[in-house]
Amino acid sequence: MGVIHRYKEQFDWEGVELSRYPPERDMEGVSVRRLIGPAEEAPNFALRYFEIEPGGWTSLDQHAHDHGVVIMRGRARVLLGEEEFDVGFGDVVYVPGNEVHQFKNVGDEPLGFFCIIPAM
């Protein structure tokens, strides 16, 4: 059976925990809400909502799975391979598998984005 997580406000949903993204990695000010994934018994994909505090960044990553990202608030500088791009509200980023990538908040408000990945 399907699951509904009702939107509350300020990028928060009922029944979805806010957690710091893996503290063992080199990143700063990153939190995540796992909206669809193993808890909802989704077999094919996971949907997460990330927020990065002003001045924060995600880890420099490279892995086999690809990502689809939609920027919902704030401004970011995104590293894709060896190039950097500035993105903001409504921009969509595709990160292919095995491409080096990183998101940095370059604004003075939280950077928020949806990220979809294959089920892990």
C-alpha positions in Angstrom: 0.0 0.0 0.0 1.2 3.5 -0.7 2.3 6.0 1.9 1.5 9.8 2.2 3.8 12.1 4.1 1.8 15.4 4.4 3.7 18.6 4.0 3.7 20.7 7.2 5.7 23.8 6.4 9.2 25.0 5.9 10.3 21.9 4.0 9.1 19.5 6.7 6.8 16.5 6.3 4.7 14.4 8.7 6.3 11.1 9.6 9.7 12.0 8.2 12.7 12.5 10.5 15.3 15.2 10.1 18.8 13.8 10.5 22.3 15.0 10.0 23.8 13.5 6.9 26.6 11.0 7.6 28.9 12.7 10.2 31.9 10.5 9.3 32.3 12.3 5.9 33.9 15.6 5.2 30.9 17.9 4.9 29.5 20.8 6.8 25.9 21.8 7.8 24.1 19.1 5.8 20.7 17.5 6.9 18.4 15.1 5.1 14.8 14.0 5.2 14.2 10.6 3.6 10.8 11.0 2.0 10.6 7.8 0.0 12.8 4.7 0.5 13.1 1.5 2.5 10.7 2.7 5.2 8.0 3.0 2.5 9.1 -0.3 0.9 9.9 1.5 -2.3 11.8 -1.1 -4.5 13.2 1.1 -7.3 14.2 4.5 -6.0 14.7 6.8 -3.0 13.6 10.4 -2.7 15.4 12.6 -0.2 15.2 16.3 0.7 18.6 17.9 1.6 19.3 21.2 3.3 22.7 22.8 3.5 23.3 25.7 5.9 24.9 28.9 4.6 28.6 28.2 4.1 28.1 24.5 4.2 28.9 21.8 1.7 28.3 18.1 0.9 31.2 15.7 0.7 33.2 15.3 -2.5 31.6 12.1 -3.8 31.9 9.6 -6.6 29.9 6.4 -6.8 28.2 4.1 -9.3 24.6 5.4 -9.0 23.3 8.5 -10.7 21.2 11.3 -9.1 18.4 13.6 -10.2 18.4 16.9 -8.2 15.9 19.7 -8.2 16.9 22.9 -6.4 14.0 24.2 -4.2 15.6 27.1 -2.3 18.8 29.0 -2.0 21.9 29.1 -4.3 24.5 26.5 -4.9 27.8 26.0 -6.7 27.8 22.4 -8.0 31.0 20.6 -9.0 30.3 18.1 -11.8 33.5 16.3 -12.9 36.1 19.2 -13.2 33.5 22.0 -13.9 31.6 24.2 -11.4 28.1 25.6 -12.1 26.0 28.1 -10.2 22.4 26.9 -9.7 19.2 28.2 -8.0 15.5 27.7 -7.5 14.0 25.4 -10.2 17.2 24.3 -11.7 17.6 20.6 -12.3 21.0 18.8 -12.0 21.7 15.3 -13.4 24.8 13.6 -11.9 25.8 10.5 -13.9 27.2 7.5 -12.2 30.9 7.6 -11.3 31.1 11.4 -11.8 32.8 13.4 -9.1 30.3 15.8 -7.5 29.7 18.2 -4.7 27.1 20.8 -3.6 28.1 24.0 -1.8 25.7 26.6 -0.4 26.9 30.0 -1.7 24.0 32.0 -0.5 22.9 33.5 2.9 19.8 31.2 3.3 19.5 27.4 3.5 20.1 25.6 0.2 17.4 23.0 -0.2 17.0 20.3 -2.9 15.2 17.1 -3.7 17.5 14.2 -4.7 16.3 11.0 -6.3 18.6 7.9 -6.5 18.1 4.2 -7.3 17.0 2.0 -4.4 20.0 1.0 -2.4 
